[in-house]
Amino acid sequence: MRRHAVLALGFLLPAMAACGPRPDAGGASDSARSAVGSTRATAEAKDSTLQLDARCPGENNTFDCARVIERSIFAHDSVHAHRSGDSLVLMLANKRVRVLADSGEEAESVHFSYRGYLPTLGVHVVHEQYYEGSAFTLVSARTGRSRYVPEEPVLSPDGRRLASAIAAAGEDFTLNKLMILRGAGEADTLVLELDLEPKTFGFDRPRWVDDSTIDVTRVVPREDSPDGVRTPARARYRAGKWQVDTMPPRT
């Protein structure tokens, strides 16, 4: 598998324990507030200058980083999920489980790594590594149903919403996206409040200012800059809908 080009962030799940959509991968864990180049899950050539995430020091491909983070989580929380060989076992309500099994080889492969349980929403967060890129799945601890998000979600201060943002960075297997979801309480579902998919720019580093305001970095691709043109933007929830400053800056 190939390393995903969008860097993961160390602060993305502040509620985690101390420690296109694609088809549902099919399988099933909340702690507290809180990548792949030959057969199986070894990585392609590594770039020693790249630091993906403060939670996996020294790792420079997303699969290896995801497994380091998973081991750290399981060292503190083995109640909501655990690993059994190549399978990730998520605990659901009424002593049921959902099993996400690594499968396939090379271009058809998918590997699952645990990112934690969000008790305020009742969902497990799972990293999915593909041959080309990666994504995340939110799995209901009540029903086992899954919902795709493009990048590691960020929990709002009140624990009721999640934001997920990504910039394609020229990759044809990744879409620009900004998604915001809200928990629907007893309905045990996540309501999609915003699904923005700009064609000429993407988003990175979402940060909740308060429960209805998000600061995010807008990223416009530029041939002479691998990081693109990066400028601040803001999303606000007003009068029942999200309003986002989406005008791309001049390049």
Secondary structure, 3 states (H helix, E strand, C coil): CECCCCCCCCCCCCCCCCCCCCCCCCCCCCCCCCCCCCCCCCCCCCCCCCCCCCCCCCCCCHHHHHHHHHHHHHHHCCCCEEEECCEEEEECHHHCEEEEECECCHHHCEEEEEEEEECCCCEEEEEEEECECEEEEEEECCCCCEEEECCCCEECCCCCEEEEEECCCCCCCCCCEEEEEEECHHHCCEEEEEEECCCCCEEEEEEEEECCEEEEEEEEEECCEEEEEEEEEEEEEECCEEEECCCCCCC
